[in-house]
Structures are given as structure tokens and as C-alpha cells.
């Protein structure tokens, strides 16, 4: 993996469903993996910053895991609500580039 | 409110012109980042400054330049504008500076939407 890749590109779920997204990133020279939530017409807001292999972080109904050896992170949303509708971005920080590189995001829409 | 201020919020200009976008970082943050978001594309990293020094550079065009001033605010200058420069330009700040081992989250401003006609 040379770039940060996210899947799926978009997702429609019903209220109450649980869902998850994937972020793949370069595993060499890894420093940190960020997740951001970006609502329409607003600016991205940080959800998690993870640095250690095996890290698991949780904020309310949202949680994330990190595997730095294989270069992936999962974001989970339990019991999706309409207010969870947003684009979820992940970003990878690697030492060689010393810059935070974003994926193109997963656009989640939660309907009643 | 992230604490990051960007001006102007909207800007409409013509091809060939030059514009300056301004960013005031969150109080206490020494790092400033500029990102460009064009239609159907993700956030593209342009450049990062830390305490007045350029730290990292992305795919920033030669027509674009930036600087961070002693009071830590930053300006992104875009010159000889082309239609394809129309985009949302985000500034973000953090205490993050990789060489010092700090990898904290970014705080984003609301963006400056540039339209080139």
C-alpha cells in the first residue's frame, strides 16, 4: 500500500444498524493513524489518534482498532443514528514524509 | 468552534489574478497546515509550517506559496489563478511536530472557498 485507501466509498444504513469502515495505509515508517468526522458544510473534527499496534479507542457508540503491522484500521459505529451521517476520513502519518495524508473518505448516510 | 480562524470564507476572482488566504491557528498551536479539497477529491496536503519554519511540503504548485509569521498566523498565496484552482482551502493547526514526537490531532478551520471564473 503506497497511499491511504478507504472502503467503502459510501454506505447507506438504516437507523439502529451497526456498521464498519476500513482504512488501509502504508505500514512502513508508521507514526500515527487519525480518524476524522466531516459533516456537510462543516470542518473535519478529530475522532481518534492511534499510534500503537493493537490500539483500540472508543467514543460513545464509535470505536476504532489499529493494526500497524499489516497497515489497516477499522472504524465501527454501533446502533447508527441519523446524526452519524457524515464523511469519515482516516489519515496516516509516516516518518519518511512527515506529513498527514488523508484518504478520500467513507460517506455514511443513516436513514430512519 | 475549533479555534482556528480562516478568512475570507468565500472568494470569487478571475483567471490570472492573485489571492491571499489567511489562517489564525488555535491559541498555543505552533503547527499550521494547508489542505486543498477540489470537487470529488479528498484533502490534498499542500504545506506545513512549525513555529515559522517550513516542515513538510506536498504537491503544492509553484504558483502557490505560503508563510507563517512570528505571531504564528499563516498566509497562503495563490497566483496566476486558473479555473482548476477553484477549491475549498482548509487550514488546520495542532501542537503536532513529528520531529519532536508529537502526533496530536489537527483542528480545522471552516475553510476558504475559492471560485475562479
Contacts between the chains, C-beta under 8 A, distances in Angstrom:
chain1	res1	chain2	res2	distance
A	31	B	98	6.5
A	31	B	103	5.5
A	32	B	103	3.9
A	34	B	105	6.3
A	34	B	106	7.3
A	36	B	106	7.8
A	42	B	110	7.5
A	43	B	2	6.4
A	43	B	4	8.0
A	43	B	90	6.8
A	43	B	108	3.9
A	43	B	109	6.2
A	43	B	110	5.2
A	43	B	111	6.3
A	44	B	43	7.7
A	44	B	90	7.8
A	44	B	106	7.7
A	44	B	108	5.0
A	45	B	2	7.4
A	45	B	108	7.4
A	46	B	105	3.5
A	46	B	106	6.7
A	46	B	107	7.6
A	49	B	103	6.5
A	49	B	104	6.4
A	49	B	105	5.2
A	51	B	103	6.2
A	89	B	42	7.4
A	89	B	43	7.1
A	91	B	43	7.9
A	93	B	98	6.9
A	93	B	103	5.7
A	95	B	98	7.0
A	97	B	56	6.9
A	98	B	48	7.9
A	98	B	55	6.5
A	98	B	56	4.6
A	98	B	98	4.8
A	98	B	99	7.5
A	99	B	45	5.2
A	99	B	48	6.3
A	99	B	56	4.2
A	99	B	57	7.9
A	99	B	58	6.1
A	100	B	33	7.2
A	100	B	45	6.8
A	100	B	106	6.8
A	101	B	45	6.3
A	102	B	35	7.6
A	102	B	42	5.2
A	102	B	43	4.2
A	102	B	45	7.4
A	103	B	42	6.2
A	104	B	41	7.2
A	104	B	42	3.8
A	105	B	42	6.2
